C-alpha cells in the first residue's frame, strides 16, 4: 500500500495539481456526470464532503491504511472474530480504491503512459475488478464512470456486473 500510495502522490497527484474536485466535470458514455464526495464510511454521522482530487486520494489512502493497521477491523489473531461490519468496511475500501483508479484513468492516463506503467496499472486494475466482481464488493452504480473502460479491458462478458446492456457496449477500436 505504501509504494502505491507514494506513486499516486508523487506522479499522479503532484503538489502543483489544480484544486480539482473528484469527478465534478466527468461524463460517461451516457452523458451522466459524476461527483465523488469523501466521508469516513465507519462514521455514519459524518456528512460527505467535497474535496480536491489530491485531498480525496490522500484522505482515502490514509483512511484505508488506518483500517488495515487496526486490529479492531482486521484482526490478525485466529482467536479474534472479524467484526460484524467487516463486509461493509471492505466494500467501502473497494469503493474508495475504485474511485482512485477512475481518477487515474480520467485525469492521468497520459502520465501513466509517459511513465511506462500502463501495463502495470491495467493489470492491477483488472485483478482488482475480478476480485471485486467475484465477491460483489462494488455496486454497479459505482462502476458507471468506467463502464466502457472495464468492457474494453475485460470483455463484453463482464457487462453483467455493470449498468449497461450488450447493445450499449462499444467495441474496442
Long-range contacts (C-beta under 8 A, 24 or more apart in sequence): 1-61, 1-64, 1-65, 1-68, 2-65, 5-61, 5-65, 7-117, 8-57, 8-61, 8-100, 8-104, 9-57, 9-58, 9-61, 11-108, 11-111, 11-115, 12-57, 12-103, 12-104, 12-107, 12-108, 12-111, 12-112, 13-53, 13-54, 13-57, 13-58, 17-52, 17-53, 17-54, 19-52, 19-54, 20-52, 20-53, 20-107, 21-50, 21-51, 21-52, 21-53, 21-56, 22-50, 22-51, 22-52, 22-53, 22-56, 22-99, 22-103, 23-99, 23-102, 23-103, 23-106, 23-145, 24-50, 26-106, 26-145, 28-144, 28-145, 28-146, 28-147, 28-148, 29-147, 29-148, 29-168, 29-170, 30-144, 30-168, 32-144, 34-144, 34-145, 36-99, 41-88, 41-89, 41-92, 41-95, 41-96, 42-67, 42-73, 42-85, 42-89, 42-92, 53-103, 53-107, 56-99, 56-103, 57-100, 57-103, 60-96, 60-97, 60-99, 60-100, 61-100, 63-96, 64-93, 64-96, 64-97, 67-93, 90-137, 91-137, 91-138, 94-128, 94-132, 94-137, 94-138, 95-138, 95-142, 97-128, 98-128, 98-132, 98-138, 98-142, 98-143, 98-146, 99-142, 101-125, 101-128, 101-146, 102-145, 102-146, 105-146, 105-149, 106-145, 122-153, 125-153, 126-153, 126-154, 129-153, 129-154, 129-158, 130-154, 133-158, 133-161
